[in-house]
Amino acid sequence: MKNIILTTLNARYSHTSLGLRYLIANLKELKEQAEILEFVINSSVQTIAEQILEKNPKIIGIAVYIWNAFDVGELVKIIKKVSPNTIVVLGGPEVSYTPLRVNFDMADYIICGEGEISFYNLCKELLEGNCTQERVINSPKVDFEKIALPYDDYTDFDIKNRHIYVENARGCPFECEFCLSSIETKMRYLDIDVFLEQIEKLWLRGARSFKFIDRTFNIKISYAKAILNYFLAKKEDYFLHFEVIPDNFPEELRDLIKQFKEGCLQLEVGIQTLNLDVAKEIRRNLKIDKIKDNLKFLSQETHAHMHIDLIIGLPSESIESFGKNLNQLYTLSTGEIQVGILKKLSGTTLDRHDKIYGMVYNDSPPYDILQNDLISFSQMQEMKRFARFWDIVYNSGNFQKTTALLFEDGKVFENFYDLSKWLYKRSESTYKISLDRMAEFLFEYMSKNHDKELIANTILEDVMKVGGRKIPPFLKKIIPENYDFAQKDVSKANKRQQLRSN
């Protein structure tokens, strides 16, 4: 039995919570009384409550994020109804800024801000029976170099089965209005030698999959170089994920990135828009020429796999402007283009545009935009389905040659917009569409304007890229029985990245 249970609901089983490990690492003498229990969203909330309460804790600390806020709200209600004397403490970005748009009224305490020290102080007072804290605790920023680091609190099971999240910096120097990171524009760094010592300890324990949560990995080039050089010295295979800004790749950084083998390096590149007027509206600084040059470099001269972010629904950006962005990015990079929907997060200044541009948002997580003065509700719904189908068809890597044929006239957005509307009408769903079914849909749609045998052969080449796959039944009627194709073994790990690089 433990007095303190730290928990959250992660978006996927392969994810781990760095925040919980920071909290337990800084519990000092209370650490032996604490345990981390992690769950996954869409699990039974009652079962989660049951497993937590089996530990008979006095205090339950729950990390709340946009993806789990609704489930956490339900979890708090159940815990407090079943075990009213158990103290529930909430923390994390979703409860750190007002307004709170999910009902957390039954929680006993809410810690706003960085909780490493505040959570310890609260638990100490509660367990000693002399707590004088207010229900809402406004926690100041911690001294990043003085708090205990969390990396020893990854278990061997975590290291073997999950991504290991790490950070070398907090804050972001930019002021993009849609992003919570823009609230803290002053950067705080760990000493690079201290950080690399922690990475080495994880490496020696067998960690090979690292996701850096630093918002701007390549803003401080000396630190970025030290980290990249550390991993380049390793002979074993590994996987690294960094969030990078698109306009800061000096030659010294380029020289290092070019040395990484295929499958080792994944870069999340925040573009959001290529429209300078739109970027100015949301206080996003764009250096278009540098962005184009760097994307070309990353695509043509490195093995880095890219996730390039674009957002639908930004203030003053029309569907036509978004389409131009997508068409241009398609010519600049072979990586995934992540089509996101604008969200209005509490704590950001995005709401200053609401009246001017008629911005209307969902009041429930994920707080996505419903309409604005340039995009009606029905059009926004179409664009949300566009984003979903884009992920299934293009980003998945399952239909690279097929989409190249679809986009051969350069009208990437226009052609896929038409396809996405047809797909929704044909399937009446954006979920649970099998690979074979999507292949058949694509054949049916593209046969209207292309030679059927050409389409069939192109789809077959795409579908059969992975070892173990069978020819979709509908293609057996079209493709000769003696058709010769080469299948490749593609492991489950980072499958989309491997498919797109084949």
Secondary structure by P-SEA (a helix, b strand, c coil): cccbbbcccccccccccaaaaaaaaacccccccbbbbbbbccccaaaaaaaaacccccbbbbbbccccaaaaaaaaaaaaaacccbbbbbbcccccccccccccccccbbbccccaaaaaaaaaaaaacccccccccccccccccccccccccccccccccbbbbbbccccccccccccccccccbbbbccaaaaaaaaaaaaaacccbbbbccccccccaaaaaaaaaaaaaccccbbbbbbbbcccccaaaaaaaaacccccbbbbcccccccaaaaaaaccccaaaaaaaaaaaaacccccccbbbbbcccccccaaaaaaaaaaaaacccccccccccccccccccccccccccccccccccccccccccccaaaaaaaaaaaaaaaacccccccaaaaaaaacccaaaaaaaaaaaaaaaaccccccccaaaaaaaaaaaacccccaaaaaaaaaaaaaccccccccccccccccccbbbbbbbbcccaaaaaaaac
